[in-house]
Amino acid sequence: MLDHTLPLLAQGYAWLPDLTRRKGPGPVRTRLMGKPAIALRGPEAVPFFYDENHVRRRAALPEPVLSTLFGKGAVHTLDGEEHRERKAMFVSALKDATAVTALAERVAEEWERAGKEWADRSHVTLFDEVSLLITRAVCAWAGVPLTRHPDAGHPDGEHLHAEHPGDRHDRHPDDEADRTAHDLVAMVDGFATAGPRHWKARRARKRQEERLARLIEDIRSPGHEASDPPSVAEAVAAHREADGRLLDPRTAAVELLNVLRPTVAVTWFTVFGAHALHRHPDLRERLATEGEGYARAFAHEVRRFYPFAPFVAGLAPSDLDWHGERIAEGSMILLDLYGQNHDPGLWEAPYTFDPERFTGREPGRDELVPQGGGDASAGHRCPGEDVTLAVLTTLLPRLARLDYRVPEQDLRIPLHRVPTRPRSGFVITDVRAPALMSPDELPR
């Protein structure tokens, strides 16, 4: 078989669905990075993929992904008991309902503050502003100060607005919140590409790992005054592996970033929500007024309809059988997330944006898989899905209530770019300060 690494890089999200259509029903065989690969999709394939007897992550993630998106030594690279011990730290922080609500409340506060600022601007690039307000909220919630450490070096001159210049002249260029938002976005934006975006992501990760490693050391110092309850940063600093050892400061920084970075990545879904409202203005009033139930359905449909992760991958630890298909040891196994979320066998009119498909029901665990599938507590599914939904159900109704104009701009979402987003970053003008939402309307 031909190696399809270059077609994947050229086609992005469209590569695997196109290959599936050409090869017909059933698993798709190909080669990636010199390895034989088989792509699976569907609710039945999800538990197979997340069974550690079938798929292993250790050594499966390529170095460029570790040096940008996840970090070396991250929980994503572990298997078995070692993975479960480390994963428990994330589950306790990200699936506690009280903690998730507290984060949503901080996001709401930052949105209200930002909305008032936007009213004084000639234009606002929504992608940049949402990433900034979520960064401020998640850092405050996680116990990560947005002030420069006395040992920190000078910024390297990169700017958050490399692709979509916004109207930020009123902020100090050394503002740590801006710089942190820039870095957290860059880590996501550059993991699946070569060239400038990738090297920008590497520099961002290095900078933030160094900063957070210093924070971990400060928290572990005798003079640190602990929070009550402990912050996420303190919980990571105190975490011990199965052998009783503390994480070294750099690995602890990696895992703290694996809380901050995915939360800021909700920016992508928020801006996709703005795109959906622009394309379907008839949905705005329902989203603004109908409460959490419809907001949650809308959030699920944003996560299903719009592209985020194309697939997840691992390696077969031994010879396997999938419904009569032999999978040789060492083969790469792909779970086709984008394809499953647009599979006409699972979704009626899959390329139509329709929140009604989720009104009055929650999707099955292995049905909707924008952030992977399986069991978040025991497996490799992202434990931050509760956070994602809480942030989206906080922001999307507020976005629907916001009074603004969408000027002429390039709102195309290129499928060859991974991760993708509207080309313009979604610029809005003539913003009027939004009405405040009462505490009763916050997600619970």
C-alpha positions in Angstrom: 0.0 0.0 0.0 1.1 3.6 -0.7 2.0 5.7 2.3 -0.7 8.3 2.9 1.2 10.7 5.2 1.5 13.4 2.6 -2.1 13.2 1.5 -3.2 13.4 5.1 -1.1 16.6 5.6 -2.5 18.0 2.4 -6.2 17.1 2.9 -6.6 17.3 6.7 -10.0 16.4 7.9 -11.2 15.3 4.5 -8.5 12.7 4.0 -9.9 9.7 6.0 -13.6 10.2 5.1 -12.6 10.5 1.4 -10.5 7.3 1.7 -13.4 5.5 3.3 -15.8 6.6 0.6 -13.4 5.3 -2.1 -12.7 2.0 -0.4 -16.3 1.2 0.6 -17.8 0.0 3.9 -15.7 -1.6 6.6 -12.3 -0.8 8.0 -9.9 1.1 5.8 -6.3 -0.1 5.4 -3.5 2.3 4.5 0.0 3.3 5.6 1.1 6.3 7.7 4.6 7.3 8.6 5.8 4.0 7.2 3.6 1.8 9.3 0.6 -0.3 8.2 -2.6 1.4 9.5 -6.2 0.5 9.8 -9.0 3.0 10.4 -12.2 2.1 12.4 -15.3 4.1 13.2 -18.6 3.7 14.9 -19.9 3.1 18.4 -18.8 -0.6 18.3 -15.3 0.4 17.3 -14.9 2.9 20.2 -14.7 0.4 23.1 -12.4 -1.8 21.0 -10.0 1.1 20.4 -10.0 2.2 24.1 -9.3 -1.4 25.4 -5.6 -1.4 26.4 -5.4 -5.0 25.2 -6.0 -3.7 21.7 -4.3 -0.3 21.5 -1.3 1.1 23.4 -0.3 4.8 23.5 3.2 4.4 24.7 5.5 5.2 21.8 2.5 5.8 19.6 2.5 9.6 19.6 5.1 11.1 17.3 7.7 13.5 18.8 6.3 16.6 17.1 2.9 16.1 18.8 4.6 15.6 22.2 6.7 18.7 21.8 3.7 20.9 21.0 0.3 19.5 22.0 0.7 17.1 24.9 4.2 17.4 26.3 6.8 14.8 26.9 6.0 12.4 29.8 2.3 13.4 29.7 -0.5 11.2 30.8 -1.4 10.6 27.1 1.8 8.5 26.7 1.1 6.1 29.6 -0.7 2.8 29.8 -2.0 0.4 32.4 -1.7 1.2 36.1 0.7 4.0 35.5 -1.9 5.7 33.3 -4.8 5.1 35.8 -2.8 6.6 38.7 -1.9 9.7 36.8 -5.4 10.0 35.2 -7.0 10.0 38.7 -5.4 13.4 39.3 -7.2 14.8 36.3 -10.5 13.2 37.0 -10.6 14.6 40.6 -10.0 18.1 39.3 -12.0 18.1 36.1 -15.1 16.0 36.9 -16.0 17.4 40.3 -19.3 19.2 39.8 -18.5 22.0 42.3 -15.2 22.7 40.7 -16.6 22.7 37.2 -19.3 25.1 38.2 -16.7 27.4 39.9 -14.8 27.5 36.6 -18.0 28.3 34.6 -18.7 31.1 37.0 -15.2 32.6 36.4 -15.7 32.3 32.7 -19.0 34.1 33.0 -17.4 36.9 35.0 -14.6 37.3 32.4 -17.2 37.4 29.6 -19.2 40.2 31.2 -16.0 42.2 31.7 -14.8 41.6 28.2 -18.2 42.5 26.7 -18.1 45.9 28.3 -14.6 46.5 26.9 -15.6 45.4 23.4 -18.3 48.1 23.3 -15.4 50.7 23.1 -13.6 49.0 20.3 -13.9 49.6 16.5 -13.8 45.9 15.9 -13.2 42.7 17.9 -11.6 39.4 16.7 -13.7 36.9 18.6 -11.2 34.1 18.5 -8.5 36.2 20.1 -10.8 37.7 22.8 -12.4 34.4 23.8 -9.0 32.7 24.1 -7.9 35.6 26.4 -11.0 35.6 28.6 -10.9 31.8 29.0 -7.2 32.0 29.8 -7.8 34.5 32.6 -10.6 32.4 34.0 -8.9 29.0 33.9 -5.6 30.3 35.3 -7.4 32.0 38.2 -9.4 28.9 38.8 -6.4 26.6 38.6 -4.2 28.8 40.9 -1.8 29.9 38.2 -0.9 33.6 38.6 -0.7 35.7 35.5 2.2 37.8 36.7 5.8 37.5 35.5 8.0 35.4 37.7 11.2 37.3 38.7 13.3 34.6 37.1 11.4 34.7 33.8 13.2 35.7 30.6 12.1 38.4 28.2 9.3 37.7 25.7 10.4 36.7 22.3 8.4 39.3 20.4 5.7 36.9 19.1 2.2 38.2 19.0 -1.2 36.5 19.6 -2.6 38.1 16.4 -0.2 36.7 13.8 -3.1 35.6 11.6 -6.0 37.7 12.7 -4.9 41.2 13.9 -7.3 42.6 16.4 -7.8 45.9 18.1 -5.7 45.4 21.3 -3.7 48.7 21.3 -5.1 49.6 24.7 -3.3 46.7 26.5 0.3 46.6 27.6 2.4 44.5 25.3 3.9 42.6 28.2 0.6 41.6 29.7 1.1 38.0 31.0 -2.5 37.1 30.3 -2.1 38.0 26.6 1.2 36.1 26.4 -0.2 33.0 28.1 -3.3 33.0 25.9 -1.0 33.3 22.9 1.1 30.3 24.0 -1.8 28.0 24.9 -3.5 28.7 21.5 -0.2 28.1 19.7 0.3 24.7 21.3 -3.0 23.5 19.8 -2.6 25.4 16.5 0.8 24.0 15.6 0.7 20.4 16.5 -0.5 18.9 13.2 1.6 20.9 10.7 5.1 21.7 9.6 6.6 25.1 9.3 6.2 28.4 11.2 3.0 27.3 13.2 4.8 24.2 14.4 8.0 26.0 15.6 5.9 28.6 17.2 4.1 25.9 19.1 7.4 24.3 20.3 8.6 27.7 21.6 5.3 28.3 23.3 5.4 24.9 25.1 9.1 25.4 26.2 8.3 28.9 27.6 5.2 27.7 29.5 6.8 24.5 30.8 9.6 26.6 32.2 7.2 29.1 33.8 5.0 26.5 35.4 7.9 24.4 36.6 9.0 27.4 38.6 5.4 27.7 39.9 5.5 24.0 41.0 8.8 24.6 42.8 7.3 27.7 44.5 4.3 25.7 45.7 6.5 23.0 47.1 8.7 25.5 49.0 8.3 25.8 52.8 7.0 29.3 52.6 4.0 28.5 50.3 0.6 29.3 51.8 -1.8 26.6 50.7 -5.3 27.2 49.4 -8.4 25.7 51.0 -9.5 23.7 49.1 -6.2 23.1 47.3 -6.0 24.6 43.8 -5.4 22.5 40.7 -1.8 23.7 40.6 -1.3 22.6 44.2 -3.0 19.2 43.5 -0.6 18.6 40.6 2.4 19.7 42.7 1.4 17.2 45.4 0.6 14.3 43.2 2.6 11.1 43.8 3.0 8.3 41.3 2.3 4.7 42.2 5.8 4.3 43.6 5.3 7.3 45.9 7.5 9.8 44.0 6.4 13.3 43.3 6.4 14.3 39.7 9.5 16.1 38.7 8.8 19.9 38.2 8.9 19.7 34.4 6.5 16.8 34.2 4.2 18.5 36.7 4.3 21.6 34.5 3.4 19.4 31.5 0.3 18.0 33.3 -0.8 21.4 34.6 -0.6 22.6 31.0 -2.8 19.6 30.1 -5.5 21.3 32.3 -5.0 24.8 31.0 -4.5 24.1 27.3 -7.6 22.0 26.6 -9.8 24.5 28.5 -8.5 27.3 26.3 -9.1 25.1 23.3 -12.8 25.5 23.9 -12.2 28.8 22.1 -12.4 26.9 18.8 -15.9 25.5 19.7 -17.1 28.9 20.9 -16.1 30.6 17.7 -17.7 27.7 15.7 -20.8 28.5 17.8 -20.7 32.1 16.6 -20.3 30.8 13.0 -23.4 28.6 13.5 -25.4 31.5 14.8 -24.3 33.7 11.8 -25.4 30.9 9.4 -28.6 30.1 11.3 -29.8 33.4 12.9 -33.2 31.8 13.5 -31.6 29.8 16.3 -30.4 32.9 18.2 -33.5 33.6 20.2 -33.9 30.0 21.4 -30.3 29.8 22.5 -30.6 33.2 24.3 -33.7 32.4 26.2 -34.5 28.7 26.5 -32.0 27.9 29.3 -29.4 25.1 29.9 -31.3 22.3 28.1 -31.2 24.0 24.6 -27.7 25.4 25.3 -26.4 22.0 25.9 -28.1 20.6 22.8 -26.6 23.5 20.8 -23.1 22.8 22.3 -23.3 19.1 21.4 -24.2 19.9 17.8 -21.4 22.4 17.6 -19.0 19.7 18.7 -20.5 17.2 16.3 -20.8 19.4 13.2 -17.6 21.4 13.3 -14.1 19.8 12.8 -11.8 19.6 15.8 -9.7 16.4 16.0 -9.7 14.3 12.8 -8.8 11.0 14.5 -6.9 9.5 17.4 -4.3 6.8 17.0 -2.4 4.0 18.9 -0.4 0.9 18.2 -1.6 -2.8 18.3 0.4 -4.5 21.0 -0.2 -8.0 19.5 -1.9 -9.6 16.5 -5.6 -8.7 16.8 -8.9 -9.5 15.1 -11.6 -7.0 14.3 -14.7 -8.8 12.9 -12.6 -11.0 10.8 -10.1 -8.3 9.8 -6.6 -9.3 11.0 -4.6 -6.4 12.5 -0.9 -7.2 12.8 1.2 -6.4 15.9 2.7 -3.0 15.6 0.1 -1.7 13.2 -1.3 1.8 13.7 -5.0 1.8 14.7 -7.0 4.9 13.9 -10.4 5.9 15.4 -12.0 8.2 12.8 -13.6 10.9 15.0 -14.5 13.4 12.2 -15.9 10.5 10.1 -17.9 9.1 12.9 -19.4 12.5 13.8 -20.6 12.8 10.1 -21.5 9.2 9.4 -24.9 9.0 7.7 -25.4 5.6 9.3 -25.4 7.4 12.7 -26.8 10.8 12.0 -29.7 11.9 9.8 -28.5 14.6 7.4 -25.0 14.7 9.0 -23.9 17.8 7.2 -26.8 19.8 8.4 -26.4 21.8 11.6 -29.4 20.8 13.8 -29.4 21.1 17.6 -32.8 19.4 17.6 -31.0 16.0 17.3 -29.9 16.5 20.9 -32.9 18.2 22.5 -34.3 16.1 25.3 -31.5 13.5 25.1 -27.8 13.1 25.8 -25.7 11.4 23.2 -24.5 7.9 23.9 -21.0 7.6 25.4 -19.5 6.1 22.2 -21.8 7.9 19.7 -20.6 11.5 19.8 -16.8 11.5 19.9 -15.3 15.0 19.1 -12.8 14.5 22.0 -12.5 10.7 21.8 -14.7 8.0 23.3 -14.7 5.4 26.0 -14.7 5.9 29.8 -13.1 9.1 31.0 -12.4 7.7 34.5 -10.6 4.5 33.5 -9.6 5.0 29.9 -8.0 7.5 27.6 -11.1 9.7 26.9 -10.6 13.3 27.7 -11.6 14.0 31.3 -12.3 17.6 30.4 -15.5 17.1 28.4 -17.5 18.2 31.4 -15.5 21.4 31.5 -15.9 21.8 27.7 -19.7 21.6 28.0 -19.9 23.8 31.1 -17.8 26.5 29.3 -19.9 26.3 26.1 -23.2 26.3 27.9 -22.0 29.4 29.8 -20.7 31.3 26.7 -23.0 30.3 23.9 -26.2 31.8 25.4 -24.3 35.0 26.2 -23.0 35.1 22.7 -26.6 34.8 21.5 -27.6 37.7 23.7 -24.7 39.9 22.5 -25.7 42.7 20.1 -23.1 43.0 17.3 -22.7 43.2 13.6 -20.7 40.8 11.4 -18.9 42.8 8.7 -17.8 41.3 5.4 -14.9 38.9 6.0 -13.6 35.5 5.1 -15.6 33.0 7.2 -14.5 29.9 5.3 -13.4 27.0 7.4 -10.6 25.2 5.5 -10.7 21.4 6.0 -7.0 21.0 5.0 -6.0 23.0 8.0 -5.7 21.1 11.3 -7.0 22.4 13.7 -9.2 24.6 11.6 -11.2 27.7 12.3 -12.9 30.6 10.4 -10.1 32.2 8.4 -10.9 35.7 9.7 -11.0 34.7 13.4 -14.7 35.9 13.3 -14.6 39.7 13.5 -17.5 41.6 15.0 -18.2 45.3 15.1 -20.7 47.7 16.8 -20.8 45.6 19.9 -23.2 46.7 22.6 -22.5 45.5 26.2 -24.5 42.3 26.8 -27.3 42.0 29.4 -26.1 40.3 32.6 -27.2 36.7 33.1 -28.5 35.9 36.5 -26.7 33.3 38.8 -29.7 31.0 38.3 -28.9 30.7 34.6 -25.4 29.5 35.2 -24.8 25.8 34.2 -24.9 23.4 37.1 
